[in-house]
Amino acid sequence: MTAPALTTATWLRICLLGLLWGASFLAVRVALDEVPVATLVAHRVFWACLLLWLVIALGRRRLPRDPRTWAALGVMGVLNNAIPFTLLAWGQQFIETGLTSILNAATAVFGVLVAAVAFRDERLSARRAAGLAIAFAGVVVAIGPSALRGFDPRSAAQGAALLGALSYAVAAAWARARLSGLSPEIAAAGMLTGSSLVLVPAALLIDGPPALPAAPATWAGIAYVSIAGTAAAYLLYYRILRSAGSGNAMLVTLVIPPVSILLGAAVLNERLDPAAFAGFALIAAGLLVLDGRLFRARFPGAPARGPR
């Protein structure tokens, strides 16, 4: 199955989405200076959820009535929001925002592997297996050998980021299997409703009633990650999926880390180890091999089967 052609408009949307999600890592890290992890993640999904339901109300979208659909949306909220948002935010307390975004790029790699296990039409070809191997090598290089010599908060944080990426990948397979007939707006709002029903009580139980932040930067971080980094980003992401397909939407994972790395360096004075950059280069190369378009351009007779 060939991915739809990338138009200029689609490229602009992919770049914009990369900017929105890349900046989210900085917003989360800034807010974590004053807000506990559980409370911050609850803020993120709750306000984004309200905004998306406002969009749906204004658009007068018809809601699904099947209880199984709402149950599937609840599971999606746990897999695609509650678990990865919490793991990534917790990890950012101990590792740089740029490194977190690099490890998060493994989402697309895990996605191909999970899809190959879950769906018969997603079998691994030799090219795709090679792309996976290259990308996983990049993950190992980005983490570095020190993480394998002992277990400390930094290595735990890197493991948490990878588990978050795996949860995103499982969520993508779940969405394909159970939520393919829903409109993007309903899917996103329903998913965030499910995660809010889990995360808001959990935050109250873990952190207690939320205190009002004192720093304007904290307010800005919460507002950005909720409105731009979650509500607006999901609407844009689903629009890319609808017009360009999942293979092209996967390319956003190549845009996010450079944005996050530059913002982390400019605002937080972060400096990444050269191994992190080498790891990202390998991950990017693996994703390009998985995508297949460069391979087909080099070998025009090759079968036109890109990632679905």
N, C-alpha and C positions, 0 to 999 in steps of 0.2 A: 504494500500500500504506500503510495507516494504522498509525502506531506504537501499541502497546498503551497503555491508559490508565495513568497514573501513580497508584499507590496511595500512601498515607502511608508504608507500609513501604518502598516503592521510593525515595521521596524521602529517607527517612532513610538508606538505603544509599548513595544518590548523595552525600549530604552527608558521610557517614562516609568514603567513598572519596576525596572531594575533600580532606578533612582529612588522610588518610593520605598521599596523593600530594603535597599541598601542603607538608606538613612534611618530605617527603623531600628537597626542595631545600635546606632548612636543614641537615638531617643530612649531606648530601653536602658542603656547603660547610664545615661544621665539621670533618669528617674530612679534607678536603683540606689542612688546615693541617699535617698530620703524615704523611699517606699519599699516595703518588703516584697519579695518575689510573688507570693500568692496574691497579695492585694493588687500589685501592678498588673498581673496577668488578668485578674478579674476586671479591673478598670478597662483593659484593652478590649476584651470581648463584649463587655456589657454596653459600653457607649457605642461601639461599632454596631452591635445588634440593634440598638434603638434607632440609629441613623438609617440602617438598611430597611427596617420596618417602616420608617417614614417614607423612604423611596418607594416601597411597595404600595403603601397606602395612597400616595399621590398618583402612582401609575395604575391603581385599581386592579392589581394582579389577582387572579383567581388562585385560592389556596387549595392544596391537596386535602382530601378528606379521609384518605386511607390511613388508619393508625400505623400500619407497617411502614409507611413512608416517613412518618414523624419519628418512629423508632429508629429507622435507618439514619435520619438526620441527626438524631441524638448520638448515635455511635460515631457518625462523621465528626460531630463537634468534639468528641473526646479524642479521636485519632488525629484530627487535623488542626485542632486548636489547644485543647486542654493539656495534652501530653507534650507536644513539641514546644508550645509557647513557654510552658513552665520549665522544661529541661533547658531550653536555650537561655532563658532569663537567668536561671540559677547558674548555669555555666559561665555567663558573662561576668559574674562576680569574681572569677578567678583567672579568666583568659581574655585576651584582647578581642575587641569587637571584630577586627579584621579576620582574625583566626577563626572566630565563631562562624563568620559568614563563609569562609573557605570550607570548613567542615560541613556547613549546611548545604553546600553545593553538591554533596554526596547524595542529596535527595533524588536527583535525576538518575544517578547510578543505581541506588537501591530500588528506584521505581522500575527500572528495566528488569532487575533481578526478580522482584516480587511479581511483576506481570508475567514473566516467563514461567513462574511456578503456578500462578493462579489461572492463566488463560491459555488455551490450546493454540490460539492464533498469535501468541507472542513468544514463540520458541526462539532460542538463541541461535543465531547463525554464527559462523566462524568470525565474521567481522565484528559482530556485536559482542561476542565473548572476548575478543581482543580489546575492544573499547572498554569493557568492564575491567579487564585486568590492568590496563593502563591507568584508569581512573582510581582503582583501589590502591595501586602503587602510589598514586599521588596523595591519597589519604594517609597512608603510612608515612610518607616523607614529610607531610605537613605536621603530623603529630610529633614526629621525631623519636629517636631511640630512647631518649630519657624517660618517656612515658612508659616504656616497657621494663625499665629497671626498678621501678618502685611505684607505689600507689599513694599519691598525694592529692591535695585539692585541685591542682592544675590538671593532672592526668584524669581525675574524676570528671572535671568539667569538660574535657575533650570527649570523654566517653559519653557524657550526657548530651553533648551536641550531636554526636553521631546517632545516638538513640532517638533524638528528636527528628533527625533526617529520615531514619527508618520508619518512624511513625507517620511522617508525611507520605512516604512511599506506600505504606499499607493503606492509608486513607485514600490515595489516588485509585488503588485497585478496588477498594470498597465503593467509591463513588461510581466507578465504571459499572460495577456489578449491580448496585442497588439504586442509584440516583440518576441514571442517564436520561430519564424522561423529564426531569424538572428544568424549569427556566433558571438561568444563572442567579437571578435576584432571589428567587425562592430558596434555591439550594444554599446560597451564602447566608441568608438571614436565618433559615432553619438550622443550619449548622451552628451559627453563632448563638442561637437561642439554646441549643443543646449544651454547648460549652459554658454558657452563662449559668445555666441551671446547676452545673457541676461546680464551677469555679467560684461563684459568689458565695455560696454557703461554705465552701472549703476555705476561702480567704477569711471569712468571719470566724470560723472555728480555729484556724491556725494563727491569724494575726490579730483577731479582735476587731472591733469597730474601727473603720479607717479614720485616721487623723488628717486634717487639712494640711497639705504640704506648705512649707514656709517659703521655699525658693521658687521664683518665677520660672527657672529652668526646669524644675520638676513638673510644674503645670504644663509647660510647653512640651515636655517629653511625653506626658500622658496624652495630651490632646493630639499630638502628631501621630503617635503609634496607634491610637484608636481611630481617628478620622481618616488620615492619609494612609498610614501603614497597614490598616486592616480593612475598613469599610470601602474606601475608594480603591484600594489596591485589589480587593476581591472583585469588585465590579469590572475593573479594567482587565484583570486576569481572565475572567470568564468571557469577556468580549473577545480577547485574543484567541481563547480556546474555540469559540464559536466560529470565528472568521478564518483562523489559520491552522487550527488543529493542535493536538498535544505535542507533536514533534517540534513545531516551531515555538510553542510556548516554553518548551524546555530550555530554549536558548537564553531565557532571562537569567538562568543560573550562572551564565558567564558574565553578566553585567553587574550582578549584586556585589560580589567580593571587591572589585576595584573601587566601587563607590564607598563601601564600608571601610576599606583600608585607608582611602584618602581622607574621609571624614574623621576616622579615628586618629590619624596622624595630625590633622589640622586642628582639631578641637581638643582631643585628649592627650596629645603628644605621644601617641603609641608608636612603638617601633617593633616591627615583626622580625623574627629570625629569618635569614635567607632561605632556610629550609621550607618555611611557610609559602614563600613565593614559588619555590621550585615545585612544591606539592600542588599548588593551584595550577601551575602550568601543565602538570601531568593530568590533573583532573580535567582541565579544559580540553587537552588533547584527546583524552578518552571520550569526553562528551561529543566532540566533533567526529570521532570515529563512529560512535553510536549513531549520530545523526545521519551520517552516510553521504551527505551531499558532496563533500570534497572528494570522497572516494569515487563517486559516480562521475564527477567532473574529470578526474584523472584517468578513469577507466570507463569510457562511455558505454561499453557493452555490458557492464555489471548490472545485475537485477536491481530494479528501482524499488527497494523495500527499505524505507526508513523506519525509525521508531514510531510506533503508533501512539 
